[in-house]
Amino acid sequence: QPQNTVPDVFIWMLSSNKRVAYARVPAKDILYSTANEQRGKDCGKIKTHFLKV
């Protein structure tokens, strides 16, 4: 199985400069490419992410 070499993207919610919640998004799902078959499934889409505490 090939492995992804691009690290995941983290979305942090900050409060008073402290990390209070986060969401982890696999980079392969949001990567952009000019070739349609190489784009991530969520590339260019608006998506809701639920944050973990």
Backbone as XML, in Angstrom:
<?xml version="1.0"?>
<chain id="A" units="angstrom">
  <residue number="1" name="GLN">
    <atom name="N" x="0.833" y="-1.183" z="0.000"/>
    <atom name="CA" x="0.000" y="0.000" z="0.000"/>
    <atom name="C" x="0.879" y="1.247" z="0.000"/>
  </residue>
  <residue number="2" name="PRO">
    <atom name="N" x="0.647" y="2.167" z="-0.945"/>
    <atom name="CA" x="1.400" y="3.425" z="-0.916"/>
    <atom name="C" x="0.948" y="4.295" z="0.252"/>
  </residue>
  <residue number="3" name="GLN">
    <atom name="N" x="1.880" y="5.048" z="0.800"/>
    <atom name="CA" x="1.557" y="5.931" z="1.920"/>
    <atom name="C" x="1.583" y="7.380" z="1.461"/>
  </residue>
  <residue number="4" name="ASN">
    <atom name="N" x="0.758" y="8.195" z="2.090"/>
    <atom name="CA" x="0.735" y="9.623" z="1.782"/>
    <atom name="C" x="1.961" y="10.282" z="2.391"/>
  </residue>
  <residue number="5" name="THR">
    <atom name="N" x="2.605" y="11.137" z="1.604"/>
    <atom name="CA" x="3.789" y="11.835" z="2.107"/>
    <atom name="C" x="3.459" y="13.252" z="2.567"/>
  </residue>
  <residue number="6" name="VAL">
    <atom name="N" x="2.247" y="13.716" z="2.297"/>
    <atom name="CA" x="1.832" y="15.057" z="2.703"/>
    <atom name="C" x="1.152" y="14.956" z="4.072"/>
  </residue>
  <residue number="7" name="PRO">
    <atom name="N" x="1.585" y="15.758" z="5.041"/>
    <atom name="CA" x="0.971" y="15.675" z="6.378"/>
    <atom name="C" x="-0.472" y="16.186" z="6.375"/>
  </residue>
  <residue number="8" name="ASP">
    <atom name="N" x="-1.231" y="15.753" z="7.356"/>
    <atom name="CA" x="-2.617" y="16.204" z="7.507"/>
    <atom name="C" x="-2.653" y="17.684" z="7.879"/>
  </residue>
  <residue number="9" name="VAL">
    <atom name="N" x="-3.805" y="18.299" z="7.623"/>
    <atom name="CA" x="-4.027" y="19.707" z="7.958"/>
    <atom name="C" x="-4.808" y="19.759" z="9.262"/>
  </residue>
  <residue number="10" name="PHE">
    <atom name="N" x="-4.366" y="20.594" z="10.199"/>
    <atom name="CA" x="-5.069" y="20.770" z="11.465"/>
    <atom name="C" x="-5.738" y="22.132" z="11.482"/>
  </residue>
  <residue number="11" name="ILE">
    <atom name="N" x="-6.995" y="22.161" z="11.894"/>
    <atom name="CA" x="-7.743" y="23.400" z="12.081"/>
    <atom name="C" x="-7.911" y="23.564" z="13.589"/>
  </residue>
  <residue number="12" name="TRP">
    <atom name="N" x="-7.372" y="24.645" z="14.124"/>
    <atom name="CA" x="-7.416" y="24.877" z="15.563"/>
    <atom name="C" x="-8.385" y="25.999" z="15.908"/>
  </residue>
  <residue number="13" name="MET">
    <atom name="N" x="-9.095" y="25.849" z="17.015"/>
    <atom name="CA" x="-9.879" y="26.944" z="17.585"/>
    <atom name="C" x="-9.084" y="27.470" z="18.775"/>
  </residue>
  <residue number="14" name="LEU">
    <atom name="N" x="-8.799" y="28.758" z="18.749"/>
    <atom name="CA" x="-8.016" y="29.375" z="19.808"/>
    <atom name="C" x="-8.893" y="30.263" z="20.675"/>
  </residue>
  <residue number="15" name="SER">
    <atom name="N" x="-8.608" y="30.250" z="21.970"/>
    <atom name="CA" x="-9.276" y="31.141" z="22.916"/>
    <atom name="C" x="-8.210" y="31.618" z="23.895"/>
  </residue>
  <residue number="16" name="SER">
    <atom name="N" x="-8.000" y="32.926" z="23.950"/>
    <atom name="CA" x="-6.946" y="33.508" z="24.793"/>
    <atom name="C" x="-5.593" y="32.872" z="24.488"/>
  </residue>
  <residue number="17" name="ASN">
    <atom name="N" x="-5.312" y="32.718" z="23.204"/>
    <atom name="CA" x="-4.051" y="32.126" z="22.730"/>
    <atom name="C" x="-3.824" y="30.696" z="23.199"/>
  </residue>
  <residue number="18" name="LYS">
    <atom name="N" x="-4.884" y="29.983" z="23.567"/>
    <atom name="CA" x="-4.784" y="28.574" z="23.940"/>
    <atom name="C" x="-5.607" y="27.754" z="22.970"/>
  </residue>
  <residue number="19" name="ARG">
    <atom name="N" x="-5.099" y="26.590" z="22.618"/>
    <atom name="CA" x="-5.824" y="25.688" z="21.733"/>
    <atom name="C" x="-6.922" y="24.981" z="22.520"/>
  </residue>
  <residue number="20" name="VAL">
    <atom name="N" x="-8.162" y="25.183" z="22.127"/>
    <atom name="CA" x="-9.271" y="24.596" z="22.873"/>
    <atom name="C" x="-9.975" y="23.476" z="22.105"/>
  </residue>
  <residue number="21" name="ALA">
    <atom name="N" x="-9.829" y="23.448" z="20.791"/>
    <atom name="CA" x="-10.455" y="22.386" z="20.000"/>
    <atom name="C" x="-9.743" y="22.312" z="18.650"/>
  </residue>
  <residue number="22" name="TYR">
    <atom name="N" x="-9.907" y="21.165" z="17.974"/>
    <atom name="CA" x="-9.242" y="21.001" z="16.687"/>
    <atom name="C" x="-10.024" y="20.044" z="15.794"/>
  </residue>
  <residue number="23" name="ALA">
    <atom name="N" x="-9.695" y="20.096" z="14.519"/>
    <atom name="CA" x="-10.188" y="19.130" z="13.543"/>
    <atom name="C" x="-8.998" y="18.740" z="12.682"/>
  </residue>
  <residue number="24" name="ARG">
    <atom name="N" x="-8.918" y="17.486" z="12.316"/>
    <atom name="CA" x="-7.823" y="16.980" z="11.484"/>
    <atom name="C" x="-8.394" y="16.608" z="10.115"/>
  </residue>
  <residue number="25" name="VAL">
    <atom name="N" x="-7.809" y="17.169" z="9.060"/>
    <atom name="CA" x="-8.295" y="16.939" z="7.703"/>
    <atom name="C" x="-7.165" y="16.296" z="6.900"/>
  </residue>
  <residue number="26" name="PRO">
    <atom name="N" x="-7.392" y="15.125" z="6.319"/>
    <atom name="CA" x="-6.346" y="14.517" z="5.487"/>
    <atom name="C" x="-6.043" y="15.400" z="4.277"/>
  </residue>
  <residue number="27" name="ALA">
    <atom name="N" x="-4.756" y="15.683" z="4.053"/>
    <atom name="CA" x="-4.360" y="16.559" z="2.943"/>
    <atom name="C" x="-4.799" y="15.989" z="1.602"/>
  </residue>
  <residue number="28" name="LYS">
    <atom name="N" x="-4.825" y="14.680" z="1.466"/>
    <atom name="CA" x="-5.208" y="14.069" z="0.191"/>
    <atom name="C" x="-6.656" y="14.390" z="-0.183"/>
  </residue>
  <residue number="29" name="ASP">
    <atom name="N" x="-7.484" y="14.746" z="0.806"/>
    <atom name="CA" x="-8.887" y="15.071" z="0.532"/>
    <atom name="C" x="-9.082" y="16.501" z="0.034"/>
  </residue>
  <residue number="30" name="ILE">
    <atom name="N" x="-8.116" y="17.385" z="0.259"/>
    <atom name="CA" x="-8.309" y="18.788" z="-0.117"/>
    <atom name="C" x="-7.274" y="19.299" z="-1.123"/>
  </residue>
  <residue number="31" name="LEU">
    <atom name="N" x="-6.355" y="18.435" z="-1.548"/>
    <atom name="CA" x="-5.329" y="18.869" z="-2.500"/>
    <atom name="C" x="-5.931" y="19.279" z="-3.829"/>
  </residue>
  <residue number="32" name="TYR">
    <atom name="N" x="-5.316" y="20.292" z="-4.466"/>
    <atom name="CA" x="-5.759" y="20.769" z="-5.772"/>
    <atom name="C" x="-4.828" y="20.239" z="-6.863"/>
  </residue>
  <residue number="33" name="SER">
    <atom name="N" x="-5.399" y="19.908" z="-7.995"/>
    <atom name="CA" x="-4.634" y="19.528" z="-9.174"/>
    <atom name="C" x="-5.406" y="19.982" z="-10.403"/>
  </residue>
  <residue number="34" name="THR">
    <atom name="N" x="-4.692" y="20.289" z="-11.478"/>
    <atom name="CA" x="-5.368" y="20.664" z="-12.722"/>
    <atom name="C" x="-6.048" y="19.457" z="-13.358"/>
  </residue>
  <residue number="35" name="ALA">
    <atom name="N" x="-5.591" y="18.261" z="-13.015"/>
    <atom name="CA" x="-6.215" y="17.034" z="-13.523"/>
    <atom name="C" x="-7.328" y="16.610" z="-12.560"/>
  </residue>
  <residue number="36" name="ASN">
    <atom name="N" x="-8.542" y="16.479" z="-13.074"/>
    <atom name="CA" x="-9.691" y="16.141" z="-12.217"/>
    <atom name="C" x="-9.493" y="14.855" z="-11.430"/>
  </residue>
  <residue number="37" name="GLU">
    <atom name="N" x="-8.895" y="13.841" z="-12.024"/>
    <atom name="CA" x="-8.750" y="12.548" z="-11.338"/>
    <atom name="C" x="-7.696" y="12.584" z="-10.232"/>
  </residue>
  <residue number="38" name="GLN">
    <atom name="N" x="-6.904" y="13.649" z="-10.170"/>
    <atom name="CA" x="-5.876" y="13.761" z="-9.133"/>
    <atom name="C" x="-6.271" y="14.712" z="-8.010"/>
  </residue>
  <residue number="39" name="ARG">
    <atom name="N" x="-7.418" y="15.352" z="-8.105"/>
    <atom name="CA" x="-7.888" y="16.270" z="-7.056"/>
    <atom name="C" x="-8.424" y="15.488" z="-5.869"/>
  </residue>
  <residue number="40" name="GLY">
    <atom name="N" x="-8.359" y="16.128" z="-4.706"/>
    <atom name="CA" x="-8.962" y="15.544" z="-3.522"/>
    <atom name="C" x="-10.479" y="15.586" z="-3.630"/>
  </residue>
  <residue number="41" name="LYS">
    <atom name="N" x="-11.158" y="14.686" z="-2.922"/>
    <atom name="CA" x="-12.622" y="14.597" z="-3.032"/>
    <atom name="C" x="-13.329" y="15.849" z="-2.517"/>
  </residue>
  <residue number="42" name="ASP">
    <atom name="N" x="-12.699" y="16.608" z="-1.630"/>
    <atom name="CA" x="-13.312" y="17.816" z="-1.075"/>
    <atom name="C" x="-12.670" y="19.102" z="-1.604"/>
  </residue>
  <residue number="43" name="CYS">
    <atom name="N" x="-11.871" y="19.008" z="-2.627"/>
    <atom name="CA" x="-11.175" y="20.174" z="-3.187"/>
    <atom name="C" x="-12.190" y="21.190" z="-3.712"/>
  </residue>
  <residue number="44" name="GLY">
    <atom name="N" x="-12.088" y="22.439" z="-3.243"/>
    <atom name="CA" x="-12.957" y="23.508" z="-3.715"/>
    <atom name="C" x="-14.369" y="23.471" z="-3.167"/>
  </residue>
  <residue number="45" name="LYS">
    <atom name="N" x="-14.630" y="22.613" z="-2.200"/>
    <atom name="CA" x="-15.975" y="22.491" z="-1.631"/>
    <atom name="C" x="-16.019" y="23.117" z="-0.241"/>
  </residue>
  <residue number="46" name="ILE">
    <atom name="N" x="-17.176" y="23.630" z="0.119"/>
    <atom name="CA" x="-17.398" y="24.113" z="1.484"/>
    <atom name="C" x="-17.872" y="22.916" z="2.299"/>
  </residue>
  <residue number="47" name="LYS">
    <atom name="N" x="-17.232" y="22.702" z="3.432"/>
    <atom name="CA" x="-17.534" y="21.517" z="4.229"/>
    <atom name="C" x="-17.551" y="21.881" z="5.707"/>
  </residue>
  <residue number="48" name="THR">
    <atom name="N" x="-18.408" y="21.239" z="6.456"/>
    <atom name="CA" x="-18.483" y="21.435" z="7.904"/>
    <atom name="C" x="-17.552" y="20.442" z="8.589"/>
  </residue>
  <residue number="49" name="HIS">
    <atom name="N" x="-16.768" y="20.934" z="9.533"/>
    <atom name="CA" x="-15.894" y="20.067" z="10.325"/>
    <atom name="C" x="-16.269" y="20.229" z="11.786"/>
  </residue>
  <residue number="50" name="PHE">
    <atom name="N" x="-16.530" y="19.122" z="12.442"/>
    <atom name="CA" x="-16.816" y="19.147" z="13.866"/>
    <atom name="C" x="-15.494" y="19.067" z="14.620"/>
  </residue>
  <residue number="51" name="LEU">
    <atom name="N" x="-15.323" y="19.966" z="15.566"/>
    <atom name="CA" x="-14.068" y="20.046" z="16.301"/>
    <atom name="C" x="-14.077" y="19.117" z="17.503"/>
  </residue>
  <residue number="52" name="LYS">
    <atom name="N" x="-12.902" y="18.575" z="17.810"/>
    <atom name="CA" x="-12.730" y="17.725" z="18.990"/>
    <atom name="C" x="-12.090" y="18.556" z="20.091"/>
  </residue>
  <residue number="53" name="VAL">
    <atom name="N" x="-12.490" y="18.311" z="21.310"/>
    <atom name="CA" x="-11.947" y="19.054" z="22.452"/>
    <atom name="C" x="-10.687" y="18.391" z="22.940"/>
  </residue>
</chain>
